[in-house]
Amino acid sequence: MCGIVGILGREPVAPSLIEALRRLEYRGYDSAGVATLEDGRLTRQRASGKLRNLEEKLAGAPLKGTIGIGHTRWATHGRPNEINAHPHANENVAVVHNGIIENFRELREELTKKGHVFVTQTDSEAVAHLVADFMREGATPQTAVASTLTRLKGAFALVFLFDGQDDLLIGARRGSPLAVGFGDGGAYLGSDALALAPFAREITYLEEDDWVVLTREKATFHNAAGNIVERPKRPLQAGSLMVDKGHFRHYMAKEMHEQPEVVGRTLAHYLDLASGTVRLPFELGFDAKALSRVTISACGTAFYAGLLARYWLERFARLSVDIDIASEFRYRESPLPEKGLMIVVSQSGETADTLAALRYARLQGQHILSIVNVETSTIARESDTVAHTLAGPEIGVASTKAFTCQLAVFACLALALGKARGVLSEKQERALVAELIATPGLMAEVLKDEARVEPVARDVARATSVLYLGRGPSYPLALEGALKLKELSYIHAEGYAAGELKHGPIALIDFAMPVIVLAPHDASLEKTVSNLQEVAARGGHLILVGPQSAKTAAAVELAGFIEMPETAAGPFAALVYALPAQLLAYHVAVFMGKDVDQPRNLAKSVTVE
Ligand code: F6R
C-alpha cells in the first residue's frame, strides 16, 4: 500500500516528510518522493528504491519549502521507477495518491485530446492533469478538487499541493484511509496515525468521501455533497502502535473498512492494472494444460473462500475442483491425481488441520500452492508456491479482510489458469479483469452506507435462529454469513443453497426466524426471487440483500432490505456481497454487547487439532 504524508510547517519540511514516510515503510514500497514550494513554485525530488536513495538526492539538492507532500509508492500501474514515482506534478498542482483510479484510461484519453501531455504510466497522473484542467478554466484549488472528485471512479486517498499557495493542502478519501493531524509545528495529513505520531497531538480521520482544506491554522472538512461538516478530534499517543484501531471501536470494524484498500492492493499484485490483464507474480511451476483437477482444503472462513473459488475455477479455467474441510480431508485418504495441484488456504498459515492436509498432499506428490496472509508461516514455508494475500495483520478473531483478499487471489488465479489452459480469450480476460478492478470501489460504496445495516441488525438481534440463503457463488457466502453471525453473536445460524430450501429447511419458516437472502444481480437472480416468494408465501421473516431490481422483481413484503449497487462486479459479486454479511454480524454483536474482537471460546490461530 502506498504511504501518504503532507505537512504545513514553519521550518523546511523535507526532513519531517522523510521521517513520516519512514514510519510508513511497513506498508511496503518501491520508490519515494517529496514535493515542496520554494518561493511559491512547486519543486520535487523522487527516487526509485529505498528512502535512503531519496535522502541522498535531497542531501545533494535540498528542498527548502515549509509546505510539502511526500509518498512511498507501491507500484500498481506502471513500473517501479523514478518517472512513475509520486508526487506527480504539472505547473498547477502536485499530487500524491494511494489506491486505484479505475477510469484513468478514459480520463487520460480525454485530457490528452485537450492537450495535456502524460509522462508516466500511472493512473495517478490523470488526477493531476484533471485538477490542472479545471484550474486553467478558472477554478480555484478548492473547486478544482471538488470537480475532480466527481469525475473519479475507484477507491483512493489523495493529497494536493498547489503552485503559488503556501498555506494550503487539500486531502480527499474514498475507500483508502486519510487522517489530519494538529500539532505545535503545524498541520499534517497522513495515511495513518503512525505517520503523524511524532508531530501531531490530535488527529481527525476523514470519513468516506470527505475532503479537507487544510491551512496552518484550520482544517475545513467537506462531505461528498460539498457541505462543510464537523469531524471529531482525538488525542494521539506519541508512541502510537503500529497496529491500532484508528478511530474505530473494534479491530473488526477497522479491518472491514480496510477492505477496499487491501483488496485493491492484492489485486494490483496479481493483475497488470495498466493493461487490464492478469499477471501472476510467480511462475505457475506446473503444467496448467495437463491438470485434470484441483484439490482445495482449508478450515472455516478460508474453506468458504475455496468453496466460492470452485465456481470461478470451473467456469473460467474449466478445471474440476475437489474441495473439503481440512479436518476431514486429512483423514480421507483421498487418491490424488499424479502431478496434481493442491491449494491450501489459511490466514494465519498455522492452522493444524490445514497443515496436515498440505502434508498429506505432499506425500501424494502434489504441487502445493498456498494462499496465506502470514508469509513467514509454516504453511507458507512448506509450500511450493506461495500466493500472498496482502491484507496486512488481521487482529479481530473473525476473519474479514483476509477472506476478501483470499477471494481476490483466487479470482486472479482462476483467470490466470483459464488463460494458461487456453480457455479464456484475451477479450474475455480483459472484461473479467475490468469487473475485478471495479470491486474496491464498489466495496467502498457499500461501506459508506453502513448505517443502513443497523436497523436490520437490531431486528436480527431478537432472533434465536437465522437462515441464510444464496445460489451459485452466493451459496458459500450464505455459509460464511451464518458463520460470522454465530461466532460473533452466538445466535444459531445456518447457510443453505437457496435451491435446497424445498428439500427440508422450508419447514423451519415462520414469522420469527429471519431468512436472509443474498441476491446479487446475476444469472440466477430469477430463481432466487422465486425462493423469496416461497418464503413470503409462508409468512416468513424476509431480509433481502440485493439491488433495488431484485426487490422490485420479488414484490413481496420484506422485514428488512440492505440495498446493494445494481451492478456489482458480475461473476465476482461475492467480493462485494461479503461486506453486508460481515457488517450485519458485526452490528448484531455490537447491539447485543458481545465481545466482537474476541468472541468466547475462539482463537485467532488454531494450531491444535
Ligand atoms: C472465522 C474464522 C475461522 C478461520 C479458521 C481458519 O471468522 O476466522 O473460521 O477462518 O480458523 O483459520 P486460518 O485461515 O488462519 O487457517
Boltz pocket constraint, residues with backbone or C-beta under 6 A from the ligand:
constraints:
  - pocket:
      binder: B
      contacts: [[A, 299], [A, 300], [A, 301], [A, 302], [A, 303], [A, 345], [A, 346], [A, 347], [A, 348], [A, 349], [A, 350], [A, 351], [A, 354], [A, 397], [A, 398], [A, 399], [A, 400], [A, 483], [A, 484], [A, 487], [A, 603], [A, 604], [A, 605], [A, 606]]
      max_distance: 6.0
